[in-house]
Amino acid sequence: MPYIQHLGPVAALIAGVLILIMPRLLNYIIALYLIVTGLVGLFGR
């Protein structure tokens, strides 16, 4: 699945723009990233 390889950089770019616009989103974006990373690590392989 080659499109998954581009998901990380695109998500990081969107998150960076959102943090610049609304800095209070930083906590939620980090929490969501950690949850998704943990779930992918547990169930993705």
BELWOBEL-V416051 format. One line per field, one symbol per residue. phi: phi as a letter, one per 40 degrees, with the letter a starting at -180 (. if undefined). A space follows every 50 residues. Layout:
phi->???
//
This chain:
phi->.ccccccccccccccccccccbcccdccccccccccccccccbcb
//
